[in-house]
Amino acid sequence: MALGAASALLALAALGAGMGGAATPTADASLAESLAPSTWAMHVPVAWLAAPVPRVRTGDVIDVLAVRQGERAYAVPVAYAARVMAADERGIVLELDEEGASAIAIARGGGMLLVPLLRSTR
């Protein structure tokens, strides 16, 4: 009888552990783990933008133009196929390769503003 009670308790404990394990939340991947190899995440604040960020979601792809305003205004593409990692009212986090990250930093260092262009999925 004691053996039957012990085995019933063990069976209930095993069921409870199985149910409890399924309810345990899994850890989300960090931003660094979400990046493709040889890429960097760069936060582009809204103050750097000449135009608002289009309505984007994580995973969308944008191109970035740098513009100089004034008497001799011009625009130049600085980053292609930058993947959106996050976006909010403060700015946008982009996944960039070395060339795109450097070009954005150089454009900003030269006083240029940025224009994000959302790419079509078709």
C-alpha positions as CSV (number, residue, x, y, z in Angstrom):
1,M,0.0,0.0,0.0
2,A,2.9,2.4,0.8
3,L,4.4,1.5,-2.6
4,G,1.2,2.4,-4.4
5,A,0.9,5.7,-2.6
6,A,4.6,6.5,-3.4
7,S,4.2,5.7,-7.0
8,A,1.0,7.8,-7.3
9,L,2.9,10.7,-5.7
10,L,5.8,10.3,-8.1
11,A,3.4,10.2,-11.1
12,L,1.7,13.4,-9.9
13,A,5.1,15.1,-9.4
14,A,6.2,14.1,-12.9
15,L,2.9,15.5,-14.4
16,G,3.3,18.7,-12.4
17,A,7.0,19.1,-13.5
18,G,6.0,18.5,-17.2
19,M,3.3,21.1,-17.0
20,G,5.5,23.6,-15.2
21,G,8.3,23.2,-17.7
22,A,6.0,24.1,-20.6
23,A,4.9,27.3,-18.9
24,T,8.5,28.5,-18.4
25,P,9.2,31.5,-20.7
26,T,12.1,31.2,-23.1
27,A,14.7,33.9,-23.2
28,D,14.5,36.2,-26.2
29,A,17.6,36.5,-28.4
30,S,19.7,39.5,-27.8
31,L,20.1,42.2,-30.5
32,A,23.7,41.0,-31.1
33,E,22.5,37.5,-31.7
34,S,19.9,38.7,-34.2
35,L,22.5,40.4,-36.4
36,A,23.7,38.7,-39.6
37,P,27.5,37.9,-39.6
38,S,29.7,40.9,-40.3
39,T,27.0,43.5,-39.6
40,W,26.5,46.1,-36.9
41,A,23.5,47.6,-35.2
42,M,23.4,51.4,-35.4
43,H,20.8,53.7,-33.7
44,V,19.8,56.6,-36.0
45,P,18.1,59.3,-33.8
46,V,15.2,61.3,-35.2
47,A,17.3,64.4,-34.9
48,W,19.5,63.1,-37.7
49,L,16.6,62.7,-40.1
50,A,15.4,65.2,-42.8
51,A,12.2,63.3,-43.2
52,P,10.2,61.1,-40.8
53,V,10.8,57.3,-40.8
54,P,8.1,55.6,-42.8
55,R,5.9,53.2,-40.8
56,V,8.3,50.3,-40.5
57,R,8.4,47.0,-38.6
58,T,11.2,44.8,-37.5
59,G,12.6,43.1,-40.6
60,D,11.7,45.7,-43.1
61,V,14.5,46.9,-45.4
62,I,15.3,50.5,-46.1
63,D,17.8,52.5,-48.1
64,V,19.3,55.7,-46.7
65,L,20.1,59.0,-48.5
66,A,22.2,61.8,-47.1
67,V,21.1,65.3,-48.0
68,R,22.8,68.6,-47.8
69,Q,20.4,71.6,-47.6
70,G,21.1,75.1,-48.8
71,E,22.1,76.9,-51.9
72,R,24.0,73.9,-53.4
73,A,21.6,71.2,-52.1
74,Y,22.3,67.6,-53.1
75,A,21.5,64.0,-52.1
76,V,23.7,60.9,-52.1
77,P,22.9,57.3,-51.2
78,V,24.8,56.2,-48.2
79,A,23.3,52.8,-47.2
80,Y,21.5,50.1,-49.1
81,A,19.4,47.3,-47.8
82,A,19.6,48.2,-44.1
83,R,17.4,45.9,-42.1
84,V,15.2,47.5,-39.4
85,M,16.0,45.9,-36.0
86,A,13.8,48.3,-34.0
87,A,12.0,51.6,-34.3
88,D,10.2,54.0,-31.9
89,E,9.6,57.7,-31.5
90,R,13.3,58.3,-30.6
91,G,14.7,56.8,-33.7
92,I,15.5,53.6,-35.6
93,V,18.0,50.8,-35.1
94,L,19.4,49.5,-38.4
95,E,21.5,46.5,-39.2
96,L,24.3,47.8,-41.4
97,D,27.4,46.5,-43.1
98,E,30.8,48.2,-42.6
99,E,30.3,50.4,-45.7
100,G,26.8,51.6,-44.7
101,A,27.7,52.3,-41.1
102,S,30.8,54.3,-42.1
103,A,28.9,56.3,-44.8
104,I,26.2,57.3,-42.4
105,A,28.8,58.4,-39.8
106,I,30.8,60.4,-42.4
107,A,27.6,62.0,-43.7
108,R,26.5,63.0,-40.2
109,G,30.0,64.3,-39.4
110,G,29.8,66.5,-42.5
111,G,26.5,68.0,-41.2
112,M,24.2,66.1,-43.6
113,L,20.7,64.9,-42.7
114,L,19.4,61.4,-43.5
115,V,16.3,60.3,-45.5
116,P,15.2,56.7,-44.9
117,L,13.4,55.1,-47.9
118,L,11.3,52.0,-47.3
119,R,12.0,49.3,-49.9
120,S,9.1,47.5,-51.6
121,T,8.8,43.8,-50.9
122,R,7.9,43.1,-54.5
